[in-house]
Amino acid sequence: MTCFRLTCGLSMPQTASMRTVSHRRFSFGIRKALRLLGIPILVLYGAPLPIAALAAQVTFQWDYADPSAAVGFMLYCGSTSGSYDTRLDVGNTTSAAVSGFTVGAKYYCAVTAYNSTQESPFSNEASGIAYAAPSPDFSMSTTSGMAPLNVALTNTTSGQASRWQWDFGDGSGSTLQNPTHVYSTPGRYTIVLTAIGPGGSVSKVATTSITVGGSNAIMSAVRAAVAAVVEKPPVTTFTMSSASGIAPFSVNFTNATTGASGLMWDFGDGSASNEQSPAHTYYFPGTYTATVKAKSTGANPIHYLVVPRFLGCLLLIPALTVMADFMGVAGAFFYAVYLLGIDAHHYLENSQHFVGNFDLFAGLFKSLFFGAAIAVIGCYRGFNCDPGAEGVGRAATTAFVYSFVMILLLDLLLGIALDGIYFTLWPEAPKLF
């Protein structure tokens, strides 16, 4: 806490001491207390309360051994050293507030004590500048996601601030200006930013909480599979059959580069090659530096583009099947019971009789093949489409038609196969046809 310290003498055998006061928006420089010619001193501390932008208020508080020995205390403040245009008789009290300070302006203050017969000389003069408190604010890169959730925080605090204190809501914090935090545990977290400057410290609570969802094995497997297919950048290296000789000098280069789809050699004498492991002859004496550059897309297009879409269809089509089954059963129940007047108990009993667990399993099992077919056909048509908007539109149309036909064909074949399995396992089961 920044404060100012004042001393004044008065012919009374009392002493004074400091009382700690909270600091918000106003600060003075510290001055050393003086003992005036051996006379006991009064020690005064100035500390601020919240102030408006152009009308600051400062609260002064002090401790005095025996306030009854003094009639009261007088505070003096002004904008010029030694000239105080504000004089406040606070009476026999240990605190006083002075208003009217302008933010950014410099002020000088002193204090005296008085009794019924005399007033002490001015204390040592303290000066300081009124600072406005900072206005903390920040933004978040995201407010929801699955654990582990990475959140980048951007500090947009305005005003004078030199330090920051972040509370991420999960028991951890940071003093960086723009930190990044990872939430590993599912839950809701509220971030608080405290900006600290010469005008005090102010806290800002996020209006939106961070919502972190629980991770599951399926999503973790998908993320791991996608991460695994992204190829690392190529690492270029090679060896030479010899590094020195007499012209004409032949050198065999052996490539040991990994992760590259193409190479470009520069032999240092103005010639080049794109062979995998070339041989080159230097005809003129000199010192040459051979280099190789590797070309790579950074990722295998099949792995990077096809695999995520294949996994997505393989997981989402069964999920859509479950939702469609539920909506079909619920819709049929509503229509039969509330529109046709069929007894709800009889409807549910007959539904359970004619639709068994194997039927539900068969539907989900088929949906896996439907999803795989959609993904393979869609990706194939995407890789082989003609350029331009017309080519993309034609590829999308043909992918839809081929997928539709393939689903019908798979449904027929899988239905026959599953029907055979069902009656093999339960030969006594009644047949519909």
C-alpha positions as CSV (number, residue, x, y, z in Angstrom):
1,M,0.0,0.0,0.0
2,T,1.3,3.4,-0.9
3,C,0.6,6.1,1.7
4,F,2.0,9.4,2.9
5,R,3.2,10.1,6.4
6,L,2.9,13.5,8.3
7,T,4.3,14.6,11.7
8,C,3.4,17.6,13.8
9,G,4.5,18.7,17.3
10,L,2.2,19.8,20.2
11,S,3.1,20.5,23.8
12,M,1.3,17.4,25.1
13,P,2.9,14.2,26.4
14,Q,1.3,11.9,23.9
15,T,2.5,9.8,21.0
16,A,0.9,8.7,17.8
17,S,1.2,5.6,15.7
18,M,0.1,4.4,12.3
19,R,-3.2,2.6,11.5
20,T,-3.3,0.6,8.3
21,V,-5.9,1.9,5.8
22,S,-7.1,0.3,2.6
23,H,-5.9,1.8,-0.6
24,R,-8.1,2.2,-3.7
25,R,-7.6,5.0,-6.1
26,F,-5.4,7.7,-4.5
27,S,-1.8,7.5,-3.5
28,F,0.9,9.8,-2.0
29,G,4.7,9.3,-1.8
30,I,6.1,8.3,1.6
31,R,8.0,10.9,3.6
32,K,10.1,10.2,6.7
33,A,8.5,11.3,10.0
34,L,10.2,14.0,12.0
35,R,10.5,14.6,15.7
36,L,10.3,18.3,16.2
37,L,12.8,19.5,18.8
38,G,12.1,16.6,21.1
39,I,8.4,17.4,21.3
40,P,6.1,14.4,21.1
41,I,4.8,13.9,17.5
42,L,1.5,13.2,15.8
43,V,1.8,10.7,13.0
44,L,-0.8,10.9,10.2
45,Y,-1.4,8.6,7.3
46,G,-3.3,9.4,4.2
47,A,-5.1,6.6,2.3
48,P,-7.7,6.8,-0.3
49,L,-11.3,5.7,-0.8
50,P,-13.0,5.3,-4.2
51,I,-13.1,8.5,-6.2
52,A,-14.9,9.6,-9.3
53,A,-13.0,10.4,-12.4
54,L,-12.7,14.2,-11.7
55,A,-13.6,14.4,-8.0
56,A,-11.3,12.3,-5.8
57,Q,-11.8,11.7,-2.1
58,V,-9.0,10.8,0.4
59,T,-9.6,9.4,3.8
60,F,-7.1,10.2,6.6
61,Q,-6.9,8.1,9.7
62,W,-4.5,8.2,12.6
63,D,-3.9,6.8,16.1
64,Y,-3.2,9.1,19.1
65,A,-2.3,7.9,22.6
66,D,-4.8,10.1,24.4
67,P,-7.2,12.0,22.2
68,S,-8.7,13.7,25.2
69,A,-5.5,15.8,25.6
70,A,-6.3,17.6,22.3
71,V,-9.4,19.5,21.5
72,G,-9.1,18.5,17.8
73,F,-7.1,18.1,14.7
74,M,-6.7,20.3,11.6
75,L,-6.1,19.0,8.0
76,Y,-4.6,21.3,5.3
77,C,-4.4,20.4,1.6
78,G,-3.6,22.4,-1.5
79,S,-2.3,22.2,-5.0
80,T,0.8,24.4,-4.2
81,S,3.5,23.5,-1.7
82,G,3.1,25.5,1.5
83,S,-0.1,27.0,0.4
84,Y,-3.2,25.1,1.4
85,D,-6.6,26.2,0.1
86,T,-8.4,23.4,1.9
87,R,-8.6,23.6,5.7
88,L,-10.7,21.1,7.6
89,D,-11.3,21.1,11.3
90,V,-12.2,17.5,11.9
91,G,-12.6,17.9,15.7
92,N,-11.6,15.3,18.2
93,T,-11.7,12.4,15.8
94,T,-9.2,10.0,14.3
95,S,-10.4,10.1,10.7
96,A,-11.4,12.6,8.1
97,A,-12.3,12.7,4.4
98,V,-11.2,15.4,2.0
99,S,-13.0,15.6,-1.3
100,G,-12.4,17.5,-4.5
101,F,-9.1,16.1,-5.7
102,T,-8.6,16.0,-9.5
103,V,-7.3,12.8,-11.0
104,G,-3.8,13.3,-12.4
105,A,-3.1,16.5,-10.4
106,K,-0.5,16.9,-7.6
107,Y,-1.4,17.8,-4.1
108,Y,0.4,18.9,-0.9
109,C,-1.0,18.1,2.6
110,A,-0.1,18.8,6.2
111,V,-1.7,18.3,9.6
112,T,-1.8,20.1,12.9
113,A,-3.2,19.3,16.4
114,Y,-4.8,21.9,18.7
115,N,-6.2,22.4,22.1
116,S,-8.0,25.2,23.9
117,T,-4.9,27.5,23.9
118,Q,-2.7,26.6,20.9
119,E,-2.3,24.9,17.6
120,S,0.8,23.0,16.7
121,P,3.1,23.9,13.7
122,F,2.5,22.2,10.4
123,S,3.8,18.7,10.1
124,N,6.2,17.8,7.4
125,E,4.6,18.3,4.1
126,A,3.7,15.3,1.9
127,S,2.9,15.4,-1.8
128,G,1.3,13.0,-4.2
129,I,-0.6,12.6,-7.4
130,A,-4.2,11.3,-7.6
131,Y,-4.3,8.3,-9.8
132,A,-7.5,6.7,-11.3
133,A,-7.9,3.1,-10.6
134,P,-7.5,0.7,-13.6
135,S,-10.6,-0.7,-15.3
136,P,-10.0,-4.5,-15.7
137,D,-11.5,-6.4,-18.6
138,F,-10.6,-9.5,-20.6
139,S,-11.9,-11.9,-23.3
140,M,-11.7,-15.7,-23.5
141,S,-11.0,-17.8,-26.6
142,T,-13.7,-20.2,-25.7
143,T,-16.2,-20.7,-22.9
144,S,-17.1,-24.4,-23.3
145,G,-15.6,-27.7,-24.5
146,M,-14.5,-31.1,-23.5
147,A,-11.7,-31.7,-21.0
148,P,-8.8,-31.0,-21.3
149,L,-10.0,-27.6,-22.4
150,N,-7.4,-25.0,-23.4
151,V,-8.5,-21.4,-22.8
152,A,-6.5,-18.4,-23.9
153,L,-7.2,-15.2,-22.0
154,T,-6.7,-11.7,-23.6
155,N,-6.2,-8.8,-21.2
156,T,-8.0,-5.7,-22.3
157,T,-7.6,-3.6,-19.1
158,S,-7.7,0.1,-19.5
159,G,-6.0,2.7,-17.3
160,Q,-2.7,2.4,-15.4
161,A,-2.0,-1.1,-14.4
162,S,1.4,-2.7,-13.7
163,R,0.5,-6.1,-12.3
164,W,-2.3,-8.6,-12.8
165,Q,-3.6,-11.4,-10.7
166,W,-5.7,-14.1,-12.4
167,D,-7.9,-16.6,-10.5
168,F,-9.0,-19.4,-12.9
169,G,-11.7,-20.7,-10.5
170,D,-10.1,-24.2,-10.2
171,G,-7.6,-23.3,-7.4
172,S,-4.9,-22.1,-9.8
173,G,-3.9,-18.6,-11.0
174,S,-1.4,-16.6,-12.9
175,T,0.4,-13.2,-12.9
176,L,1.0,-13.1,-16.6
177,Q,-0.7,-10.4,-18.6
178,N,-2.2,-12.8,-21.2
179,P,-2.1,-16.3,-19.8
180,T,-3.4,-19.6,-21.2
181,H,-4.9,-22.2,-18.9
182,V,-5.9,-25.8,-19.4
183,Y,-9.0,-27.1,-17.5
184,S,-8.5,-30.8,-16.9
185,T,-11.5,-31.6,-14.7
186,P,-15.2,-31.3,-15.9
187,G,-17.2,-28.5,-14.2
188,R,-18.1,-24.8,-14.3
189,Y,-15.4,-22.2,-13.5
190,T,-15.6,-18.5,-13.1
191,I,-12.5,-16.4,-13.9
192,V,-11.6,-13.3,-11.9
193,L,-9.0,-10.7,-13.1
194,T,-7.5,-8.2,-10.6
195,A,-5.6,-5.3,-12.1
196,I,-3.2,-3.5,-9.8
197,G,-1.7,-0.1,-10.5
198,P,-0.7,3.1,-8.7
199,G,-4.4,4.1,-8.4
200,G,-5.3,0.9,-6.6
201,S,-6.5,-2.6,-7.4
202,V,-9.8,-3.5,-9.0
203,S,-11.3,-6.9,-9.7
204,K,-13.4,-8.0,-12.7
205,V,-15.5,-11.2,-12.6
206,A,-16.2,-12.9,-15.9
207,T,-19.8,-12.6,-16.9
208,T,-19.7,-16.0,-18.6
209,S,-18.5,-19.1,-16.8
210,I,-16.2,-21.7,-18.4
211,T,-18.1,-25.0,-18.9
212,V,-15.9,-28.1,-19.2
213,G,-17.5,-31.3,-20.2
214,G,-16.3,-34.8,-19.4
215,S,-14.2,-36.6,-21.9
216,N,-15.2,-40.1,-23.0
217,A,-13.4,-43.0,-24.5
218,I,-15.0,-42.7,-28.0
219,M,-14.1,-39.0,-28.4
220,S,-10.6,-39.6,-27.0
221,A,-10.1,-42.4,-29.5
222,V,-11.3,-40.2,-32.4
223,R,-8.9,-37.4,-31.4
224,A,-6.0,-39.8,-31.0
225,A,-6.8,-41.3,-34.5
226,V,-6.9,-37.9,-36.1
227,A,-3.7,-36.8,-34.4
228,A,-1.9,-40.0,-35.4
229,V,-2.6,-39.5,-39.1
230,V,-1.1,-36.0,-39.3
231,E,2.4,-36.5,-40.6
232,K,5.4,-34.7,-39.1
233,P,7.4,-32.3,-41.3
234,P,10.2,-34.0,-43.3
235,V,13.7,-34.4,-41.9
236,T,16.4,-33.8,-44.5
237,T,19.7,-35.6,-44.3
238,F,22.1,-37.3,-46.7
239,T,25.6,-38.8,-47.0
240,M,28.3,-38.4,-49.7
241,S,30.7,-41.0,-51.0
242,S,33.6,-38.5,-50.7
243,A,34.1,-34.9,-49.7
244,S,37.3,-34.0,-51.5
245,G,39.2,-35.0,-54.6
246,I,40.8,-34.0,-57.9
247,A,38.7,-32.5,-60.8
248,P,36.8,-34.0,-62.5
249,F,35.5,-35.3,-59.1
250,S,32.5,-37.6,-59.0
251,V,30.3,-37.8,-55.8
252,N,27.5,-40.2,-55.1
253,F,24.8,-38.7,-52.8
254,T,22.7,-41.1,-50.7
255,N,19.4,-39.7,-49.5
256,A,18.3,-40.4,-45.9
257,T,15.4,-37.9,-45.8
258,T,12.2,-39.1,-44.1
259,G,8.7,-37.9,-44.5
260,A,9.2,-36.2,-48.0
261,S,7.1,-36.6,-51.1
262,G,9.8,-35.1,-53.4
263,L,13.4,-33.9,-53.3
264,M,15.4,-31.1,-55.0
265,W,19.2,-31.2,-54.9
266,D,21.4,-28.2,-55.4
267,F,25.1,-29.2,-55.9
268,G,26.5,-25.7,-55.4
269,D,28.0,-25.3,-58.9
270,G,24.8,-24.2,-60.6
271,S,23.4,-27.6,-61.4
272,A,20.5,-29.5,-59.7
273,S,18.6,-32.7,-59.7
274,N,15.3,-34.1,-58.4
275,E,16.5,-37.8,-58.2
276,Q,16.2,-39.7,-55.0
277,S,20.0,-40.4,-54.6
278,P,21.9,-38.7,-57.5
279,A,25.5,-38.8,-58.6
280,H,27.3,-35.6,-59.7
281,T,30.6,-34.7,-61.2
282,Y,32.5,-31.5,-60.3
283,Y,34.7,-30.4,-63.3
284,F,36.3,-27.3,-61.9
285,P,38.4,-26.9,-58.7
286,G,36.7,-25.1,-55.9
287,T,34.7,-25.5,-52.7
288,Y,31.0,-26.4,-53.2
289,T,28.1,-26.8,-50.8
290,A,25.5,-29.4,-51.6
291,T,22.0,-29.0,-50.2
292,V,18.7,-30.9,-50.5
293,K,15.2,-29.5,-50.1
294,A,12.3,-31.8,-49.2
295,K,8.8,-31.3,-50.4
296,S,5.8,-32.5,-48.4
297,T,2.1,-31.8,-48.0
298,G,2.5,-32.0,-44.2
299,A,-0.1,-34.8,-44.1
300,N,-1.1,-37.8,-45.9
301,P,-4.3,-36.7,-47.8
302,I,-6.0,-40.1,-47.3
303,H,-5.3,-40.2,-43.6
304,Y,-5.9,-36.5,-43.0
305,L,-9.1,-36.1,-45.1
306,V,-10.6,-39.6,-45.4
307,V,-10.0,-41.1,-41.9
308,P,-11.7,-38.4,-39.9
309,R,-14.8,-38.4,-42.2
310,F,-14.9,-42.2,-42.2
311,L,-14.8,-42.3,-38.3
312,G,-17.4,-39.5,-38.2
313,C,-19.9,-41.3,-40.4
314,L,-19.1,-44.6,-38.6
315,L,-20.1,-43.0,-35.2
316,L,-22.8,-40.6,-36.2
317,I,-25.0,-42.8,-38.5
318,P,-25.7,-45.2,-35.6
319,A,-26.4,-42.3,-33.4
320,L,-28.9,-40.9,-35.9
321,T,-30.4,-44.4,-36.2
322,V,-31.1,-44.5,-32.4
323,M,-32.7,-41.0,-32.6
324,A,-34.8,-42.1,-35.6
325,D,-36.0,-45.3,-33.9
326,F,-37.0,-43.3,-30.8
327,M,-38.9,-40.6,-32.8
328,G,-40.6,-43.4,-34.8
329,V,-41.8,-45.2,-31.6
330,A,-42.8,-42.0,-29.9
331,G,-44.7,-40.7,-33.0
332,A,-46.5,-44.0,-33.5
333,F,-47.4,-44.1,-29.8
334,F,-48.9,-40.6,-29.9
335,Y,-50.9,-41.4,-33.2
336,A,-52.2,-44.7,-32.0
337,V,-53.1,-43.7,-28.4
338,Y,-54.3,-40.1,-28.8
339,L,-55.7,-40.1,-32.3
340,L,-56.9,-43.6,-32.9
341,G,-57.9,-44.3,-29.3
342,I,-55.9,-47.5,-28.8
343,D,-55.2,-48.5,-25.3
344,A,-51.7,-47.4,-24.3
345,H,-51.0,-50.6,-22.3
346,H,-52.1,-52.9,-25.2
347,Y,-50.0,-50.8,-27.7
348,L,-46.8,-51.1,-25.7
349,E,-47.4,-54.8,-25.0
350,N,-47.9,-55.6,-28.7
351,S,-44.9,-53.4,-29.6
352,Q,-42.6,-55.4,-27.3
353,H,-44.0,-58.6,-28.6
354,F,-43.3,-57.9,-32.3
355,V,-40.1,-55.8,-31.9
356,G,-37.3,-57.6,-30.0
357,N,-33.8,-56.9,-28.9
358,F,-32.4,-58.6,-32.0
359,D,-34.4,-56.2,-34.2
360,L,-32.8,-53.2,-32.4
361,F,-29.4,-54.8,-32.7
362,A,-29.9,-55.5,-36.4
363,G,-30.8,-51.8,-37.1
364,L,-27.7,-50.5,-35.3
365,F,-25.5,-53.2,-37.0
366,K,-26.7,-52.2,-40.5
367,S,-26.1,-48.5,-39.7
368,L,-22.4,-49.1,-39.3
369,F,-22.2,-50.4,-42.9
370,F,-24.4,-47.5,-44.1
371,G,-22.1,-45.0,-42.5
372,A,-19.0,-46.6,-43.9
373,A,-20.5,-46.7,-47.4
374,I,-21.5,-43.0,-47.3
375,A,-18.0,-42.0,-46.2
376,V,-16.2,-44.1,-48.8
377,I,-18.4,-43.0,-51.7
378,G,-18.4,-39.3,-50.6
379,C,-14.6,-39.2,-50.2
380,Y,-14.0,-41.1,-53.5
381,R,-16.2,-38.7,-55.4
382,G,-14.6,-35.7,-53.7
383,F,-11.1,-36.8,-54.7
384,N,-12.1,-37.4,-58.3
385,C,-14.4,-34.5,-58.9
386,D,-13.9,-32.1,-61.8
387,P,-12.6,-28.6,-61.1
388,G,-14.9,-25.6,-60.5
389,A,-18.3,-25.2,-58.9
390,E,-20.0,-27.3,-61.5
391,G,-17.7,-30.2,-60.9
392,V,-18.2,-30.1,-57.1
393,G,-22.0,-30.0,-57.6
394,R,-22.0,-32.9,-59.9
395,A,-19.7,-34.9,-57.5
396,A,-22.1,-34.2,-54.6
397,T,-25.1,-35.3,-56.6
398,T,-23.5,-38.5,-57.8
399,A,-22.2,-39.3,-54.3
400,F,-25.8,-39.0,-52.9
401,V,-27.3,-41.2,-55.6
402,Y,-24.6,-43.9,-55.3
403,S,-24.9,-43.8,-51.5
404,F,-28.6,-44.2,-51.7
405,V,-28.4,-47.2,-54.0
406,M,-25.6,-48.7,-51.9
407,I,-27.7,-48.4,-48.7
408,L,-30.6,-50.2,-50.4
409,L,-28.3,-53.0,-51.6
410,L,-26.6,-53.3,-48.2
411,D,-29.9,-53.3,-46.4
412,L,-31.1,-56.2,-48.6
413,L,-28.0,-58.3,-48.2
414,L,-27.5,-57.6,-44.5
415,G,-31.2,-58.3,-43.9
416,I,-30.9,-61.7,-45.5
417,A,-27.8,-62.5,-43.6
418,L,-29.2,-61.4,-40.2
419,D,-32.4,-63.2,-40.8
420,G,-30.5,-66.4,-41.4
421,I,-28.5,-65.9,-38.2
422,Y,-31.7,-65.1,-36.2
423,F,-33.5,-68.3,-37.2
424,T,-30.3,-70.3,-36.8
425,L,-30.1,-69.2,-33.2
426,W,-33.8,-69.3,-32.5
427,P,-35.3,-71.9,-34.9
428,E,-38.6,-71.9,-33.0
429,A,-39.2,-68.2,-33.6
430,P,-42.3,-67.4,-35.7
431,K,-41.8,-66.1,-39.2
432,L,-43.6,-63.1,-40.5
433,F,-43.8,-64.6,-44.1
